[in-house]
């Protein structure tokens, strides 16, 4: 049985190009390990109109709205979230900010305008700070 395996292995070595063997050997190095893997982007619904998309998370003067970037009542691609200044709109308040792409520049909106979640709580299912772009 061992001779059969050796003969088969010899045949395979000659049948498979050396580049393919090297590529197969390198493949595990290219795949993300669990520590490197990130959660996938999420699709979130913005329930308000005229929501400013900001350059960074927060409402300070150093975090201005992006010129001509307002969104409302639509689905957006969200990447991550982090805590910053609190935004209040009627009975809703939240100190979490969500990094989004709504078909324009990538920027930040207050989580208070995202459907789902509770006051001053992160958006469920969306990764936090470490996965932000």
C-alpha positions, 0 to 999 in steps of 0.5 A, spaced: 500 500 500 505 504 501 508 503 494 502 505 491 501 511 495 509 513 493 507 512 486 501 516 486 505 522 490 510 522 484 505 522 479 502 528 482 508 532 483 510 531 476 503 533 474 502 539 478 506 545 476 510 548 481 507 555 481 500 551 483 504 548 489 507 554 491 500 558 490 496 553 494 502 553 500 501 561 500 493 561 500 493 560 508 497 566 509 492 570 504 486 568 508 484 572 514 484 569 521 479 570 526 482 575 529 483 579 522 476 577 520 471 583 520 464 583 520 460 585 514 457 591 512 450 592 514 444 596 511 441 600 515 434 605 514 435 612 516 428 614 518 429 622 518 430 627 513 435 632 512 440 628 516 447 631 516 453 627 514 459 629 518 467 628 517 467 625 524 463 622 529 460 628 533 457 635 533 463 639 535 466 645 530 472 640 529 467 635 526 463 639 521 457 637 516 460 634 509 458 640 504 452 638 500 451 631 504 445 630 507 441 624 507 434 621 509 428 616 509 433 611 505 437 605 506 445 606 507 451 602 508 454 602 515 461 600 516 461 601 524 459 605 530 463 609 536 461 613 541 461 621 541 457 627 543 449 625 544 444 628 539 437 629 541 431 629 537 424 629 540 423 623 545 430 620 542 437 621 544 443 617 542 451 618 543 453 613 538 455 615 531 454 610 525 459 611 519 455 610 513 455 611 505 449 613 502 451 613 495 456 619 496 462 621 501 463 616 507 461 620 513 458 619 520 451 620 522 448 620 529 445 613 531 439 617 533 436 617 526 437 610 524 431 605 525 432 600 531 436 600 537 434 604 544 436 611 547 444 611 548 445 604 545 449 602 540 445 599 533 444 592 534 449 588 529 453 593 527 461 593 529 464 598 534 470 602 533 475 597 531 472 596 524 471 603 522 475 605 516 
